[in-house]
């Protein structure tokens, strides 16, 4: 992707302006720190498709929370109320688009024939799972569609964007069909257990130490762990320590400096900076007397 586009924190595109009425919203965020969460909302007549390229993100639909990791697809169906469940939009890279019911767009979906539009919509709207692993090809298509949509005007611009997004919809259908059991054992369960049992000992959470536990070389471990969890191992360990800090700070009478020290942070300043990056809050804001909800 073009460097100037890749560097942008957020891109919102209304593809109706390009002559694609079936996708009124197509967006991308690339957050270096947590941002305010999404309040309860819905999209009448539209399926929302999210593809999390990297990072983590939580969504809540119908009282159930879904935990996304890098490489996951997440769908909401027409009219469903959803939010981030009071949590922030997390650090990471995520694409989303709204796909309208073709009955609202002259029976056409991304320029397909009426018959094909109805068929693809029916299959999308009939998916039995809303959260499943995607494929690297999805990012390639979404990157290309973003570049085309933000490029120079051209008579073929609508076709170029439409072709990439049509391919994405077919990829989503294929990925759903190929999705494995979400309860399958995690490859790195021993590593995850080690991290959560050594949150107060950061010297035991180095990448080399975790690689040794996995039985892989450091380079192979880093690549495989990121594929499995969606984040690099060092970030996973830091995130786990921040999550534990948030739990401790929620207890009455807990001191911020004490929590930072107990979890092995080198300074209160570094702890506060890392905490805000992942939660969009300061440590003090987590203390019961200061919480607004």
N, C-alpha and C positions, 0 to 999 in steps of 0.2 A: 504494500500500500504506500501511496505517496507520503513522504515524511511529514508534511504539514498537516495532513489529515490524521495521521497516526498520533501526532502530538496533541491533538485536541482532546480535552477532557470529556466532552460530550458533543454528539452530533444528532440533531433531530431533523428528519426529512419527511415532508408531506409529499408522497409520490403522486398524489392527484395532480400536482402542478406539472408533472411530467407526462400526464395522460394515462396514469395507472390508478383508476378510481378504486380498485380492489385492495389497495394498500395505502390507507390514509396516514399511517404512521410507520416509519422505519427508523430505528435509532441505534445508537452505539454509545456506551460510556467506557472510559478508560480511567478509572479512579486510582490515584496513588494513596488515598486514605479513605476511611469510611465517610459516607455522606448521609444526610437525613433520610430516614426510611420512607416507604410509600404508605400513605394512609389507605383505608378501605376504599376501593373503587371497582368499577366494572366496565366492560366494553360491549354494549348491546350490539348484537348482530355480527360480532367479530370473534375470531379465535386469535389469541395472542400467543406467539411462538417466541420463546427466549432461548438463546444459546449462550451458555457461559463458557467463554474461551479459557479463562483462567481465574483462579481465586475461589471464593466461597460465597454463597448467598442463600438466605432463607426466604421462603414464601409461605404464606398461610392461606388456605382455601377451605371453607366449610369447617373451620375449627381444627383442621389438620395442618401440621407444619411439615414442609418439604425442605430437606437440606441438600442444596446443590453444590457440586464441586466442579472444577474445571473439566470441560468436555461434555457436560450434561445439557439435555434439552428439557424444557419445562413448558407446559401448555396450560392456558386457561381457556375455557369454552364460553360461548356467547352468553353474556349476562351474568357470569359468575363473579361474585364479590371476592376480592383478594387483596392482599397487602403483604408487607414484610413482617407482619406480626409484632409490631412495636420495635423491631430491630432495625439497624441502619442498612443502607445499601452499602455493601462491603467493598473493600479494596479489591479491584480486579477489572477484567475486561468482559463486557457482556453486550450482546446484540439482542434486539427485540423487534418484532413487526406485528402489525395487526392485519389479519386477512379477513376481508369482509365476505359474508354470505353472498354468493353471486346473484341471488334474487334482489339484492340491494344495489347491484351495479350492472343492470341490463343483462343479467345472466352470464356475464363474462368474468373469468378469473384470470388475471395476468395475461389477457389476450388469447386465452384458450377458446376453443369452440364451446358452444353451449353445452354439448354433451359431455365433453371432457371436464368442463368447469364443475358441473353438477357431480360428476363421478369423484373428482379429487376432493371437493368439499365434503361430500358424503363420507368418504374414507377418513378425512381428517377429523370430522365431527364425531366419528364413530370409534375413535381410538379408545382403547380400554385403560391405557396408562397415560398419565400426564407428565411423568418424570422418568427419563431413561437416558442411557448414554448416547451421545451423538457421534459424529465422525469428524476427522480433521478436514474432510472435503467441505464441510459446512462453513468453516471459517474462510476457506478459499473463496467460496461463492459469495459470502457476505462481504468480504473485503472488496471483491471485484464490483459487486453491486453498489457499494458505498463510493468507490472511485468513479464509477460511471455516473452515478446520481449527482456527484459534485464536480463533474468535468465540464468541458465546454459543450455548449448546446449543439446538438446534432440531430438530423432527421431520424437516425437510428438509435438515439439514446433510450427511448422507451423500450425498444426491442431488446437492447443490450441488458438493461436492468431487469426487464421481465424474464428474459431467459435464465439469468442467474437465480432469480427468486423462484422460478418454476422448478429449476433443478433442486433448490433447497427443499421445497415441499415434497418432492419425490424422495430426497434423502431422508427427510423426517419420517415418511411412511416406511421406508426400508429399515431405518434404524429402530423404529418401534417394533417391527416384525422380528428383528434380530436380537432385540433386547433380552439379556439373560436375567435370571432370577436375582432380584435386588437383595435377597437375603443370603446370597452366596458368601462363603467365608472370604475375608479380606486377606490378600497376600501378605500384608505387612502387619498382621495382628500383633505379633510379638514386639514389633517396633512401637506400635501405638500404645500397647500396654506399658512398655518401658517409659515412654514419654510421660504418660499420665501418672506413673508412680515415682517420677523423679522431677516433678515440677519445681521443687525447691533447690535443686542441684543442677544449675545450668551447665556446669562442667561435664556432667554426665549426658548432656543432650547435644554434644557436638555432632556434626555430620559424620565424621570418621567413626565415632562411637556407635551411632545408629546403623551405619553401613556394616560394621562388624557384626552387630546383632542380626542383621538381615542375611549375612553370609555372602554379600555381594561386594565387589570393589566399590570404592567411593563414587567413581564416575557413573558406573552402571546403576548403583543404588539411587543417586540423585535423579537420574533420568526416569527410572522405573517408579520411584516414589511419587514424582510429580504427575506421571501418567495416572497412577492409582488414586491419588488424593486431590489432584488439581492444584497443589501448591508445592513449592520446594520444601525439603525437610526442615531447614532452619526456620522458615516462616511458620511451618506447622507447629514446631516446638514453641516459638514465641507466642503464637496465637493461643496455644493451650495454656501457657502461663498467664496471659492476659485474661482468658476466660476464668481461670481459677481466682485471679485477683478480683474480678468483678463479683464472683460469688462471695469472697471474703468481705469485700467492702459493703455488701448488702446487709451484713450482720450489724446490729446496733453496737456502737462503741468501738468499732474498728478504726485504727489509725492508719492513714495513707502511707506514712513513712515506714511503719512497721510492716505493712503488707509488702511494700516494695523490697524491703530488706529481706524478709522471710523468703521471697520468691527469687532472690539472687540478682536483683537489678542493681547495676553499678552505682546508680544515683537516682534520686527522686525525680530529677529533671528528665532523664532518659525514660524512666518508667512512665511519667505523665505524657511524654511525647508518643511513646509506643501505644499507650492505652488509648489516646485520642485517635491515633491513626486507624485503629481497628474497631473502635466503638463509636466514634464521633462524639464522645463525651469526655470530660475530665474525670479523674478518679474521685474527686470530691463530689461530683454530681451523682455518683452511684451511692453515696452514703444515704441511709434512710431518711434522715432529717431534711435532706436537700432534694429528694426525688419528687417529681411532680406527678408521678403516676404509680 
